[in-house]
Amino acid sequence: MRLLLGQLAPVPGEVAHNLARLADAVRAERADLAVFPELFLSGYRVGDRFHGLAVRDGDATLAALRAIARETRAAIVVGVPLAGHGRPGELENAALAVRPDGEVHVQVKRYLPNFGPFEEGVHFTPTTESAPVPLAGHSVGLQICYDVFFPEVSRALALAGAELLLALSASPVTSGRLFAKLLPARAVENALPIAFVNRVGVEDGAVFGGGSGLWDARGEPVPTRRVPFPGGPAEEALLYAEIDLADAARWRPFRPLLRDLATRPAGAPAP
C-alpha cells in the first residue's frame, strides 16, 4: 500500500480553502490511501462555528470529496465536524473515509478531552463503538487523537480484523513525547502497523506539533519520504510511505498476542 500522510495546517473556518489544499495534496503524487488530520476541513479552535462548518449528508463538501477520490483513485480519510445522526443539533468529531467508488464510511471519536486547552465535550458527542472500514482493498481501523491513549480502542479494531491502524490528530507540541511512546506500543501490542497524521501551525494560541509517521507491527519506524508543501507553515509536508500489510501476518506468529487473548481461560476479563 502506498500511503500519503498530509501533515498540513488548515485555515480556521475556511472549508473550501482547506478542501482545495487537500485536493492539491492528493493530486501531487499517486497514493492508495491519503490521510489528513483531525478536524482538518474546519480547523480545531473555531468554537460555535462548528455548527455552520459541519459536513452533512448530501452537501457540497461530501460531493467534492467523492469527486477528488474518484479522480485520483485514492481513498481519502480526513477529520471533519459531522452533523450527528442522534438528537437535532448534535455534532461529532469524525474521521470521514471516502472511497474512489463513492462509498463513504465514518468513525466518530470515542474519547473527548476536556482538560487544559481542550473543550471538545462542549461541542461534540462521542461514540462508544469502533469498527474497521474497507479502504484500498484492506480493512483499516480509524481512531482520533485522544483515542490512542485508550488501548481498548486499538484492541477492538485489531480483534475485528483491522490490517492497519490510522490515528488522526490535532495535538499540541506538548503532547508529542506522549504520542511518540504510545504509537509504537499500540503497534506492538496488536501486531499491527499504525500511521499517525498530526496537523501543524498555530491556531488561537495553540501550537500544533506534527510528528506524523508510520510504525510497523514490531513498533519500528517505517521510512517516509518528506515533500515540502507550499502555501503554509514551514512544518507542512506530505509524507509518503510504502507498506506491505502482509508483513504483520508473517510477524504475528512470533508475538501471537491476539491469538493468546482469544484463547484466554473462560471467565477471564474481556478486552
C-alpha positions in Angstrom: 0.0 0.0 0.0 1.2 3.5 -0.9 0.3 5.8 1.9 0.2 9.7 2.0 0.1 11.5 5.3 -0.8 15.1 4.8 0.8 17.0 7.7 -0.9 20.3 7.0 -2.3 23.4 8.7 -5.9 24.2 8.0 -7.2 27.8 7.9 -9.8 28.0 10.6 -13.3 28.3 9.3 -12.4 28.1 5.6 -13.7 24.8 4.5 -13.4 25.5 0.7 -9.8 26.6 1.1 -8.9 23.6 3.2 -10.6 21.3 0.7 -8.8 22.8 -2.2 -5.4 22.2 -0.4 -6.4 18.6 0.3 -7.2 18.1 -3.4 -3.8 19.6 -4.4 -2.1 17.2 -1.9 -3.8 14.1 -3.2 -3.1 15.1 -6.8 0.6 15.7 -6.1 1.6 12.0 -6.4 -0.2 8.7 -6.7 -1.3 7.2 -3.4 -3.7 4.3 -2.5 -4.7 6.0 0.8 -4.4 9.7 1.7 -4.9 10.7 5.3 -5.3 14.2 6.8 -5.5 15.4 10.4 -8.3 15.7 12.9 -10.9 18.4 12.1 -8.8 19.4 9.1 -11.6 20.8 7.0 -12.9 23.2 9.7 -9.9 24.0 11.9 -9.7 22.9 15.5 -10.4 26.0 17.7 -13.5 27.5 16.0 -16.0 27.3 18.8 -19.6 27.6 17.9 -18.7 28.0 14.3 -18.5 24.1 14.2 -22.3 24.1 13.6 -22.1 26.1 10.4 -19.0 24.2 9.2 -20.2 20.7 9.8 -20.4 18.1 7.0 -23.9 16.9 6.3 -25.3 14.1 4.2 -25.5 15.1 0.5 -23.8 18.5 0.9 -21.3 20.1 -1.4 -18.3 19.2 0.8 -19.1 15.5 0.7 -19.7 15.7 -3.1 -16.3 17.4 -3.6 -14.5 14.7 -1.6 -16.2 12.0 -3.6 -15.1 13.7 -6.8 -11.4 14.0 -5.6 -11.3 10.4 -4.6 -12.8 9.3 -8.0 -10.4 11.5 -10.0 -7.3 10.4 -8.2 -8.3 6.8 -7.5 -7.2 7.3 -3.9 -9.2 6.6 -0.7 -9.3 9.7 1.4 -9.5 9.9 5.2 -10.0 13.4 6.7 -11.1 14.8 10.0 -14.4 16.8 10.0 -17.1 18.1 12.3 -20.1 16.0 11.3 -23.7 16.7 11.8 -24.8 14.0 14.2 -27.4 11.4 13.5 -28.9 11.4 17.0 -30.6 14.4 18.6 -31.0 17.5 16.4 -28.1 19.9 16.7 -25.6 17.3 17.8 -22.1 17.3 16.3 -19.5 14.6 16.1 -15.7 14.8 15.8 -15.3 12.3 13.0 -12.9 10.7 10.6 -14.6 10.7 7.2 -13.4 7.9 4.8 -14.3 8.4 1.1 -13.5 5.7 -1.4 -13.0 6.1 -5.2 -16.2 4.3 -5.8 -18.1 7.0 -3.8 -18.8 4.8 -0.8 -18.4 6.8 2.5 -17.6 5.4 6.0 -17.5 7.3 9.3 -15.7 6.7 12.6 -16.6 9.1 15.4 -14.2 10.0 18.1 -14.7 7.9 21.2 -12.9 9.9 23.9 -13.2 13.7 24.0 -10.6 15.6 26.0 -11.9 18.2 28.5 -8.8 19.4 30.2 -6.2 22.1 29.7 -6.9 23.9 26.4 -9.3 21.2 25.2 -13.1 21.7 25.3 -14.3 19.0 22.9 -17.1 17.9 25.2 -18.7 21.3 24.9 -19.2 20.8 21.1 -19.2 17.1 20.3 -21.0 13.9 21.2 -18.7 10.8 21.4 -19.4 7.2 20.3 -18.8 4.0 22.2 -18.0 1.8 19.1 -15.2 1.2 16.7 -15.2 -0.9 13.5 -12.7 -1.3 10.7 -13.7 0.1 7.3 -12.7 -1.2 3.9 -10.2 1.1 2.2 -7.8 0.5 -0.7 -8.6 -3.2 -0.6 -7.8 -3.6 3.1 -9.5 -3.4 6.5 -8.5 -0.2 8.2 -9.1 0.9 11.8 -9.6 4.6 12.4 -9.2 6.5 15.6 -8.9 10.1 16.5 -6.2 11.7 18.7 -7.1 11.1 22.4 -8.5 7.7 21.4 -4.8 6.5 21.1 -4.4 6.9 24.9 -7.0 4.1 25.5 -5.6 0.7 24.4 -9.1 -0.8 24.2 -9.8 1.2 21.0 -6.9 -0.2 19.1 -7.5 -3.6 20.5 -11.2 -3.6 19.4 -10.2 -2.7 15.9 -7.5 -5.4 15.8 -9.8 -8.1 17.1 -12.4 -7.0 14.4 -9.9 -7.7 11.7 -8.1 -4.4 11.0 -4.9 -4.8 9.0 -3.8 -1.2 9.5 -4.5 1.4 12.3 -4.8 5.1 11.4 -4.7 7.9 14.0 -5.8 11.4 13.0 -4.7 14.1 15.4 -4.8 17.8 16.2 -2.4 17.6 19.2 -0.1 20.3 20.5 3.7 20.2 20.8 3.4 19.4 24.5 1.8 16.0 23.6 4.5 15.0 21.1 6.6 12.9 23.6 3.5 11.0 24.8 2.4 10.0 21.3 6.0 9.0 20.5 5.7 6.4 23.3 2.1 5.3 22.7 2.1 4.8 19.0 4.8 2.1 18.8 3.2 0.5 21.9 -0.2 0.2 20.1 1.6 -1.4 17.1 3.4 -4.0 19.3 0.5 -4.9 21.5 -1.7 -5.6 18.5 1.0 -6.8 16.0 -0.3 -4.2 13.5 1.2 -1.2 11.7 -0.1 2.2 12.8 0.0 5.5 10.9 -0.3 8.9 12.7 -1.0 12.2 11.0 -1.0 15.3 13.1 -1.5 18.9 12.0 0.9 21.8 12.3 0.6 25.5 12.6 -0.8 27.9 15.2 -4.5 28.4 15.9 -5.9 30.7 18.7 -2.7 30.4 20.7 -2.3 26.6 20.3 0.8 25.4 18.6 0.3 22.0 16.9 3.1 19.6 16.9 3.3 17.5 13.7 5.3 14.4 14.3 3.4 12.3 11.7 4.8 8.9 10.9 4.3 5.2 10.4 5.3 2.3 12.6 5.3 -1.4 11.6 3.9 -4.3 13.6 7.2 -4.5 15.6 6.8 -0.9 16.6 9.7 0.2 14.4 9.5 3.4 12.4 8.8 2.9 8.7 10.9 5.2 6.4 8.9 8.0 4.9 9.8 10.4 2.1 9.0 14.0 3.1 8.0 16.5 0.4 7.5 20.2 1.4 4.1 21.5 0.6 3.9 25.2 -0.4 1.4 27.8 0.9 1.6 27.3 4.7 3.9 27.0 7.6 7.4 25.6 7.1 6.4 22.4 9.0 3.9 21.5 6.4 4.8 18.4 4.4 3.5 15.4 2.5 4.9 12.2 3.8 4.9 9.1 1.5 5.5 5.6 2.6 5.2 2.1 1.1 4.0 -0.6 3.5 3.4 -4.3 2.9 0.3 -5.1 5.1 1.0 -8.9 4.7 4.2 -8.4 6.8 2.2 -8.1 10.0 0.7 -11.6 9.4 4.2 -13.0 8.9 5.3 -11.4 12.2 2.3 -12.3 14.3 3.2 -15.9 15.0 6.3 -14.7 16.8 4.2 -12.5 19.1 0.7 -14.1 18.9 -0.9 -11.6 21.2 -4.4 -11.6 19.6 -4.4 -15.4 19.4 -3.5 -15.7 23.1 -6.1 -13.1 24.0 -8.8 -15.1 22.1 -7.8 -18.3 23.9 -7.7 -16.8 27.4 -9.3 -19.0 30.1 -13.1 -18.9 30.5 -14.1 -16.2 33.0 -11.1 -14.0 32.3 -11.8 -10.3 31.8 -13.0 -9.3 28.4 -10.7 -6.9 26.4 
